[in-house]
């Protein structure tokens, strides 16, 4: 083999390795999540701990620069898009019911042993979607993870809502309301000045960043 062929093969081999290193996996989905037809980026997660309502959606934000501010802007845009997709699912009740029925049918066919469980779970979820307001259903939305891909100049954020996250949000709101009421009662009997505000977070760096691709998964992503 002559020198030119050896050089060409070496270049191709290097390009293959570099491409493999630069290629970023898509945002991590659970293998048993099912896509909700008609709602791009939204998935139905399997029931867990007696909770059938476990919906996730993704949104994408564009990276226009290479600073920390650009990354935060893209993250905010992606989270907003994901929340909008989730709101669309819960607002369009007829289409949402059809999507859930479709998932139920396909799951029952591929898993005959658990077919009845899947159908019952879908029926309960449909009832909840049908009877509750979209605003109530969206209480307790959590950010589950983020993918930053500098090659594609994009940030993907995944959000989710479930029975568990809704219950946690309701408890948190109740505690906040109780604290606010207690604080208001305490203020009524005092005349001192307001407490000094805590120092804010350090200013975000606006200089060029190390453009490293990564997937960030929140600790509650598998158990939201």
C-alpha positions as CSV (number, residue, x, y, z in Angstrom):
1,X,0.0,0.0,0.0
2,X,1.5,3.4,-1.0
3,X,2.0,6.4,1.3
4,X,-1.0,8.3,-0.2
5,X,-3.4,5.5,0.6
6,X,-2.0,5.2,4.2
7,X,-2.5,8.9,4.8
8,X,-6.0,8.8,3.4
9,X,-7.0,5.9,5.7
10,X,-5.5,7.6,8.7
11,X,-7.5,10.8,8.0
12,X,-10.7,8.8,7.6
13,X,-10.1,7.0,10.8
14,X,-9.4,10.2,12.7
15,X,-12.6,11.8,11.3
16,X,-14.6,8.8,12.4
17,X,-13.3,9.0,16.0
18,X,-13.8,12.8,16.1
19,X,-17.3,12.4,14.9
20,X,-18.1,9.8,17.5
21,X,-16.8,12.2,20.2
22,X,-18.7,15.2,19.0
23,X,-22.0,13.3,18.5
24,X,-24.3,14.0,21.5
25,X,-27.0,11.6,22.5
26,X,-30.5,12.9,22.5
27,X,-32.1,13.9,25.8
28,X,-32.5,10.8,27.9
29,X,-36.0,9.2,27.7
30,X,-37.1,6.3,29.7
31,X,-37.3,3.2,27.5
32,X,-40.9,2.6,28.4
33,X,-42.2,6.1,27.7
34,X,-44.8,6.2,24.9
35,X,-45.1,9.2,22.4
36,X,-48.4,11.0,22.5
37,X,-49.5,11.3,18.9
38,X,-50.4,14.8,17.8
39,X,-48.3,16.4,20.5
40,X,-44.7,16.5,19.3
41,X,-42.1,16.1,22.1
42,X,-44.7,14.9,24.6
43,X,-44.6,11.4,26.2
44,X,-46.7,9.3,28.5
45,X,-44.6,7.8,31.2
46,X,-45.7,4.5,32.8
47,X,-47.8,4.5,36.0
48,X,-45.7,4.5,39.2
49,X,-46.7,4.2,42.8
50,X,-50.4,4.3,41.9
51,X,-50.1,7.4,39.8
52,X,-51.3,7.1,36.2
53,X,-50.8,10.8,35.2
54,X,-47.1,11.1,34.3
55,X,-46.7,13.3,31.3
56,X,-43.4,14.7,29.9
57,X,-42.8,17.2,27.2
58,X,-39.7,18.7,25.6
59,X,-38.9,22.2,24.2
60,X,-35.9,23.5,22.2
61,X,-34.1,26.8,22.5
62,X,-31.6,28.3,20.1
63,X,-28.0,29.2,21.1
64,X,-27.1,32.5,19.4
65,X,-23.8,33.1,21.1
66,X,-21.3,31.4,23.4
67,X,-21.6,33.1,26.7
68,X,-23.3,32.1,29.9
69,X,-26.1,34.6,29.2
70,X,-26.7,33.0,25.8
71,X,-26.9,29.6,27.4
72,X,-29.4,30.8,30.0
73,X,-31.5,32.5,27.4
74,X,-31.6,29.4,25.3
75,X,-32.5,27.3,28.4
76,X,-35.3,29.7,29.3
77,X,-36.6,29.5,25.8
78,X,-36.5,25.7,25.8
79,X,-38.3,25.5,29.1
80,X,-41.0,27.9,27.9
81,X,-41.5,25.8,24.8
82,X,-41.7,22.6,26.9
83,X,-44.3,24.2,29.2
84,X,-46.3,25.4,26.2
85,X,-46.3,21.9,24.7
86,X,-47.6,20.5,28.1
87,X,-50.2,23.2,28.3
88,X,-51.4,22.4,24.8
89,X,-51.8,18.8,25.7
90,X,-54.0,19.5,28.7
91,X,-55.9,22.2,27.0
92,X,-56.9,20.2,23.9
93,X,-58.9,17.6,25.9
94,X,-60.5,15.7,22.9
95,X,-57.2,15.3,21.1
96,X,-55.4,14.4,24.4
97,X,-58.0,11.6,25.1
98,X,-57.4,10.3,21.6
99,X,-53.6,10.2,22.1
100,X,-54.0,8.4,25.4
101,X,-56.4,5.8,23.8
102,X,-53.9,5.2,21.0
103,X,-51.1,4.6,23.5
104,X,-53.3,2.3,25.5
105,X,-54.3,0.3,22.4
106,X,-50.7,-0.1,21.1
107,X,-49.4,-1.0,24.6
108,X,-52.2,-3.6,25.1
109,X,-51.3,-5.3,21.8
110,X,-47.6,-5.5,22.6
111,X,-48.1,-6.5,26.2
112,X,-51.0,-8.9,26.4
113,X,-50.2,-10.0,30.0
114,X,-50.7,-6.4,31.3
115,X,-53.3,-5.3,28.8
116,X,-56.0,-4.8,31.4
117,X,-53.7,-2.8,33.7
118,X,-52.8,-0.5,30.8
119,X,-56.5,0.0,29.8
120,X,-57.5,0.8,33.4
121,X,-54.6,3.2,33.8
122,X,-55.5,5.0,30.6
123,X,-59.2,5.2,31.5
124,X,-58.3,6.8,34.9
125,X,-56.0,9.3,33.2
126,X,-58.6,10.2,30.6
127,X,-61.1,10.8,33.3
128,X,-58.7,13.1,35.1
129,X,-57.9,15.0,31.9
130,X,-61.6,15.3,31.1
131,X,-62.8,16.6,34.5
132,X,-60.0,18.9,35.7
133,X,-59.0,22.3,34.3
134,X,-55.8,22.6,32.4
135,X,-54.5,25.1,35.0
136,X,-55.1,22.5,37.8
137,X,-53.4,19.8,35.8
138,X,-50.3,21.9,35.2
139,X,-49.8,22.5,38.9
140,X,-46.5,20.9,39.9
141,X,-44.6,21.0,36.6
142,X,-41.0,20.1,37.2
143,X,-37.9,20.4,35.0
144,X,-36.5,16.9,34.6
145,X,-33.4,17.5,32.5
146,X,-31.5,19.6,30.0
147,X,-29.3,18.8,27.0
148,X,-26.9,21.3,25.7
149,X,-25.6,20.7,22.1
150,X,-23.2,23.3,20.9
151,X,-22.8,21.5,17.6
152,X,-26.5,22.0,16.8
153,X,-26.5,25.4,18.6
154,X,-29.5,24.1,20.7
155,X,-30.7,23.5,24.2
156,X,-33.4,20.9,24.9
157,X,-35.3,21.0,28.2
158,X,-37.6,18.2,29.4
159,X,-40.4,18.9,31.9
160,X,-42.9,16.7,33.5
161,X,-46.0,16.6,35.7
162,X,-47.5,13.8,37.7
163,X,-49.8,13.0,40.7
164,X,-46.8,13.1,42.9
165,X,-45.5,16.4,41.7
166,X,-49.0,18.0,42.0
167,X,-49.4,16.8,45.5
168,X,-45.9,18.1,46.5
169,X,-46.7,21.5,44.9
170,X,-50.1,21.7,46.8
171,X,-48.3,21.0,50.1
172,X,-45.6,23.6,49.3
173,X,-48.3,26.2,48.5
174,X,-50.2,25.4,51.7
175,X,-47.0,25.9,53.8
176,X,-46.3,29.1,52.0
177,X,-49.8,30.4,52.6
178,X,-49.5,29.5,56.3
179,X,-46.2,31.2,56.6
180,X,-47.5,34.3,54.9
181,X,-50.4,34.5,57.2
182,X,-48.2,34.1,60.3
183,X,-45.9,36.7,59.0
184,X,-48.7,39.2,58.5
185,X,-50.0,38.6,62.0
186,X,-46.5,39.2,63.4
187,X,-46.1,42.4,61.4
188,X,-49.3,43.7,63.0
189,X,-47.7,43.9,66.4
190,X,-44.3,45.2,65.6
191,X,-42.9,48.5,64.6
192,X,-39.3,47.6,63.7
193,X,-37.8,48.3,60.3
194,X,-37.7,45.6,57.6
195,X,-35.0,43.1,57.7
196,X,-32.1,43.6,55.3
197,X,-32.5,41.6,52.1
198,X,-30.0,38.8,51.6
199,X,-27.2,39.3,49.2
200,X,-28.2,38.2,45.7
201,X,-26.3,35.6,43.6
202,X,-23.0,36.5,42.1
203,X,-23.3,38.1,38.6
204,X,-23.3,35.6,35.8
205,X,-20.2,35.4,33.7
206,X,-20.8,36.9,30.2
207,X,-17.4,35.9,28.7
208,X,-16.9,33.1,26.2
209,X,-17.6,29.6,27.6
210,X,-16.0,26.3,27.1
211,X,-18.4,24.9,24.6
212,X,-18.8,21.4,26.0
213,X,-21.8,19.3,25.1
214,X,-23.6,17.7,28.0
215,X,-26.8,16.1,29.3
216,X,-28.0,17.3,32.7
217,X,-30.5,15.1,34.5
218,X,-32.3,16.2,37.7
219,X,-32.3,13.9,40.6
220,X,-36.1,13.5,40.5
221,X,-36.2,12.7,36.7
222,X,-37.0,9.0,37.2
223,X,-39.3,9.5,40.2
224,X,-41.3,12.7,39.5
